Each structure stands twice: as structure tokens, then as C-alpha cells.
Amino acid sequence: MTVRRERNQAGFTLVELLVVAAVLGLILVALTSGVRFAGQAWEIQERNGARQGDLDAVQNVLRQLIASSSHVTGDGQSLRFIGTLPRALARAGLYDIELRETVGSLVLKWRPHFKGSSQALEEMQATLTQGVTAFAIAYYIAPQGWQPVSPENSQTPQLVRIAAELGDGRRWPPLIVAPMAEGQTGAAN
């Protein structure tokens, strides 16, 4: 009597199990690498978003200050005007305000505005951003167009343009603001 074995037995061979284990291992390595890459990309995007948010905040403050200012003068590296400070500083009244780039930092300085000399008054300052590698201010005065220097004591420029570049390669979108016309009152838009 001969015993026949059925070929359709349930189960896997050792070779089939090794192949499946190797394929699952490759899939796990690929998934782990993908998750790690996604996590790193997320962190980089968060850092870039936070840095850009800082620049946006600085531009918004400058836009508000300049739009509500008067007696705007300056040159290609500094801007001086009379205006009110942001409400967050809780300081009422008018101030002599100056914006300038100093040793790689964008600095805002202010002191109370008086008709007489205010040189004896304490000057306050705040650093708005650091790592500035290029900084330029231009003034639009009709009919001449964009000028590197604002005319002293004659007319307020119709527009002020501020351009800056930071050491990490980020550039500000050009900030173009219309100062308040002389004799006009009210807050900026």
C-alpha cells in the first residue's frame, strides 16, 4: 500500500516566510523614514512661519506709526516723524519718533514731543528686528518721484518706502505707506 500526500496542504514554506518578513521590514523602514522626514519638514515650516510672523508684526507696527504720522523727514537710512505710539505701550500724547538701522538691527527711538527743545528728555528705544544686512528708505514726492532724501521743513512726502533684507536671506516685501497729510486728523486704516 502506498500513501499519497496531498499537494494542497495548508501552510507556508520557510522561504515564503523569510520573503514576507523581508518585505515587511522594508515597508517599516520606508514608513519610519517618511514619518521622520514629515516631522522635520513640519518643524522647519513652523520655524519659518514664526520668523515671517515676526516680520509681519514689525511691518504692521511701522505701517500704523507712519500712516498716523506728520512732519516726516529723513534720508536713505533713517526716518523721523511726529506721531503717537502703539496702544500696547500705554503712552499717550505725541512723540518724536525715529526709525533707523544700527549695527545690523532695526531700531525705533522715541521721546515726548514738545515745541521747544526736547534734547534734555529721556530717549527710549526698542529693537524691532536683528540681522539686518540691507536697509533703505525712499520718499515719493510729486512730481520728482522717488527720492533718497525727504525735503526738510517743506512738504510731507506722499509715500514712504522701506526695504530691508535679513542675514538669513529673507527680504521684506517692500513696505509702502502714505503718511498723514499735514492738517489731517484721525487714525490710519
C-alpha positions, 0 to 999 in steps of 0.5 A: 500500500502506498500513501499519497500526500496531498499537494494542497496542504495548508501552510507556508514554506520557510522561504515564503516566510523569510520573503514576507518578513523581508518585505515587511521590514522594508515597508517599516523602514520606508514608513519610519523614514517618511514619518521622520522626514514629515516631522522635520519638514513640519518643524522647519515650516513652523520655524519659518512661519514664526520668523515671517510672523515676526516680520509681519508684526514689525511691518504692521507696527511701522505701517500704523506709526507712519500712516498716523504720522506728520512732519516726516523727514529723513534720508536713505537710512533713517526716518523721523516723524511726529506721531503717537505710539502703539496702544500696547505701550500705554503712552499717550500724547505725541512723540518724536519718533525715529526709525533707523538701522544700527549695527545690523538691527532695526531700531525705533527711538522715541521721546515726548514731543514738545515745541521747544527743545526736547534734547534734555528728555529721556530717549527710549528705544526698542529693537524691532528686528536683528540681522539686518544686512540691507536697509533703505528708505525712499520718499515719493514726492510729486512730481520728482518721484522717488527720492533718497532724501525727504525735503526738510521743513517743506512738504510731507512726502506722499509715500514712504518706502522701506526695504530691508533684507535679513542675514538669513536671506529673507527680504521684506516685501517692500513696505509702502505707506502714505503718511498723514497729510499735514492738517489731517486728523484721525487714525490710519486704516 
